[in-house]
Amino acid sequence: MLFAGGALALAVGGVSVWRAQAAVRSRARTLSQMATEEGERLAEAAERLNRHGFEFQHTLDALAPRLAVLSGFMRQPLVAAATPWLIRRMLGRPLKKRRP
């Protein structure tokens, strides 16, 4: 009797473990596929960033001296004071008249 009960418990437990293992394998397969797809996407993104980063570096090398000159010009007090007025004029918004 004790042997039969143990064998029954072993059979039920074995079936439960087998089903759980099948579910875990299925989830692991799905996660593996998702990780592979995500890895491929990240590799493509890294390749694009490397290519465009290289182009950006050369663009920045050419642009940095010009920006330095412009920055030096913009630091002058008269230019800094006139810049908001110039922006409003370019956008077609005249200064608001103050009412006394």
Backbone torsions as a table, in degrees:
resi	resn	phi	psi	omega
1	MET	NA	-47.2	179.2
2	LEU	-64.1	-38.2	178.2
3	PHE	-64.1	-41.9	-179.9
4	ALA	-64.9	-41.3	178.6
5	GLY	-64.9	-41.0	177.9
6	GLY	-65.8	-40.8	178.5
7	ALA	-65.3	-38.4	178.4
8	LEU	-65.7	-44.4	178.8
9	ALA	-63.8	-39.5	178.1
10	LEU	-64.9	-39.8	179.2
11	ALA	-66.4	-46.2	179.8
12	VAL	-64.3	-44.1	178.1
13	GLY	-64.0	-39.4	178.8
14	GLY	-63.4	-41.6	178.3
15	VAL	-65.1	-42.5	179.3
16	SER	-62.6	-43.1	179.2
17	VAL	-65.2	-40.1	-179.9
18	TRP	-62.8	-43.4	178.7
19	ARG	-65.3	-42.3	179.3
20	ALA	-63.7	-39.9	178.9
21	GLN	-65.4	-38.9	177.5
22	ALA	-64.2	-41.2	178.7
23	ALA	-64.8	-40.9	179.7
24	VAL	-66.1	-40.8	177.4
25	ARG	-61.4	-42.4	179.5
26	SER	-62.7	-45.6	178.8
27	ARG	-65.0	-39.9	179.1
28	ALA	-64.1	-39.4	178.2
29	ARG	-64.0	-44.2	179.3
30	THR	-63.2	-45.6	179.3
31	LEU	-64.5	-36.6	178.2
32	SER	-64.3	-42.4	177.9
33	GLN	-64.0	-43.5	179.7
34	MET	-63.9	-41.2	179.3
35	ALA	-65.4	-37.8	178.2
36	THR	-64.8	-45.0	178.7
37	GLU	-62.8	-43.6	179.6
38	GLU	-65.1	-38.6	177.0
39	GLY	-62.8	-40.1	177.6
40	GLU	-64.5	-41.8	178.2
41	ARG	-63.5	-42.3	178.9
42	LEU	-65.7	-37.1	177.6
43	ALA	-64.4	-41.7	177.5
44	GLU	-63.8	-43.5	179.5
45	ALA	-63.8	-40.9	178.9
46	ALA	-64.3	-38.9	178.5
47	GLU	-64.4	-43.2	178.0
48	ARG	-63.9	-43.3	179.2
49	LEU	-63.4	-39.4	178.5
50	ASN	-64.0	-43.4	-178.8
51	ARG	-66.2	-49.8	-177.8
52	HIS	-71.8	-31.1	176.9
53	GLY	-63.9	-37.9	177.2
54	PHE	-64.5	-44.2	178.0
55	GLU	-64.6	-40.0	179.8
56	PHE	-64.4	-37.7	179.4
57	GLN	-61.8	-42.9	179.9
58	HIS	-71.0	-34.6	176.2
59	THR	-64.7	-42.5	179.9
60	LEU	-65.8	-36.8	177.0
61	ASP	-61.2	-37.2	179.9
62	ALA	-78.4	-30.7	-174.3
63	LEU	-88.5	-25.8	-174.7
64	ALA	-58.2	-44.8	178.6
65	PRO	-62.8	-38.0	179.1
66	ARG	-65.7	-40.8	178.4
67	LEU	-66.3	-34.5	177.7
68	ALA	-64.3	-42.4	178.1
69	VAL	-64.4	-44.9	179.3
70	LEU	-63.6	-38.9	178.9
71	SER	-64.4	-42.2	177.2
72	GLY	-62.9	-38.2	178.2
73	PHE	-67.5	-41.3	-177.0
74	MET	-70.9	-17.9	-179.1
75	ARG	-79.6	-9.3	178.7
76	GLN	-69.2	138.0	-173.6
77	PRO	-59.4	-41.9	-178.1
78	LEU	-65.4	-39.8	179.5
79	VAL	-67.2	-42.7	179.9
80	ALA	-63.4	-36.0	179.9
81	ALA	-74.3	-33.2	-176.3
82	ALA	-85.7	-14.5	-175.5
83	THR	-59.6	-46.6	178.1
84	PRO	-59.9	-38.8	178.6
85	TRP	-63.4	-43.7	178.6
86	LEU	-62.0	-40.9	179.7
87	ILE	-64.3	-42.9	178.2
88	ARG	-63.7	-38.4	179.2
89	ARG	-67.4	-39.6	179.7
90	MET	-67.3	-32.6	179.7
91	LEU	-86.8	-2.8	176.8
92	GLY	78.0	25.1	178.8
93	ARG	-113.9	101.4	-179.2
94	PRO	-70.1	162.8	177.6
95	LEU	-62.5	142.3	177.1
96	LYS	-73.9	135.4	178.6
97	LYS	-79.3	133.8	178.8
98	ARG	-83.7	136.2	177.7
99	ARG	-94.1	135.3	-178.9
100	PRO	-70.1	NA	NA
